[in-house]
Amino acid sequence: MHHRLKPQKAFVLIKTDPGREREVADRLAKLPEVKEIHIITGEWDILAVIETEKELILPSDEKVLELVMDKITTLPHLQDTNTMIPSFSRYKSQ
């Protein structure tokens, strides 16, 4: 019997070049691991919610950081990121 592990969720705050928020959001939308994109006000410009599949070989935190470093921070017009990986999550049933 194959047990599927729950995906690892992470939140990435992104600072873009001025006026480039929508362009960066469009590029983020092309990444399959990016599940939500929010253009926000304040110090950061975008909040992206990402999910990576948990694996037995590579710890999920490393997989999240690999995704951020290899696919997100390399996007054009991006100045800075701040990645938050929850240590505990609770979901309300709908």
Residue pairs with C-beta under 8 A, 6 or more apart in sequence:
5 53
5 54
5 55
6 54
7 51
7 52
7 53
7 54
8 51
8 52
8 53
8 54
8 60
8 61
8 63
8 64
8 85
9 49
9 50
9 51
9 86
9 89
10 49
10 50
10 51
10 52
10 64
10 68
10 83
10 84
10 85
10 86
11 47
11 48
11 49
11 50
11 83
11 84
11 86
12 47
12 48
12 49
12 50
12 68
12 72
12 81
12 82
12 83
12 84
13 44
13 46
13 47
13 81
13 82
13 83
13 84
14 24
14 28
14 44
14 45
14 46
14 47
14 48
14 72
14 78
14 80
14 81
15 43
15 44
15 45
15 78
15 79
15 80
15 81
16 23
16 24
16 45
16 46
16 77
16 78
16 79
17 77
17 78
17 79
20 77
21 39
21 45
21 46
22 39
23 76
23 77
24 45
24 46
24 75
24 76
24 77
24 78
25 37
25 39
25 46
27 75
27 76
28 34
28 37
28 46
28 48
28 72
28 75
29 37
31 50
31 67
31 71
31 72
33 50
33 51
33 52
33 67
33 71
34 48
34 49
34 50
35 49
35 50
35 51
36 47
36 48
36 49
37 46
37 47
37 48
37 49
38 46
38 47
38 48
39 45
39 46
40 46
40 47
44 82
48 72
50 64
50 67
50 68
52 60
52 63
52 64
52 67
53 63
54 60
54 63
55 63
58 66
61 85
64 83
64 85
65 83
68 81
68 83
72 78
72 81
73 81
